[in-house]
Amino acid sequence: MSDYHPDGGQLFWPDRPIPFVVCLGPSSVGDDVKPEDMRAFSIPAGKGAYFHPGTWHNGVYVHRNHAPARFLTRQGRIHARVSASWANEFQKVLRVPLAP
């Protein structure tokens, strides 16, 4: 499952300096997003990630060596969401190997 928020961005910041991974898709595809549009990005320890309005995204993923992890998350005041279910709509699952 992925989603985007047309009216506001979203921030993820870990409560301690750990690396994590996010999967993002471009806002330019609008509601016609496909699994092939998604890309994984490795965020280094000590950094956070901000998703601009319209950016397709999943949750954040951490390697089990850093689990459990908690994140500060902030969103715009209006929290509309458009979602895509990869399994239901495309019969696919997004997979990203996580390095320790």
Summary of the structure (lengths in Angstrom):
residues: 100
radius of gyration: 13.6
end to end distance: 24.1
largest distance: 36.0
contacts: 252
relative contact order: 0.37
helix: 14%
strand: 36%
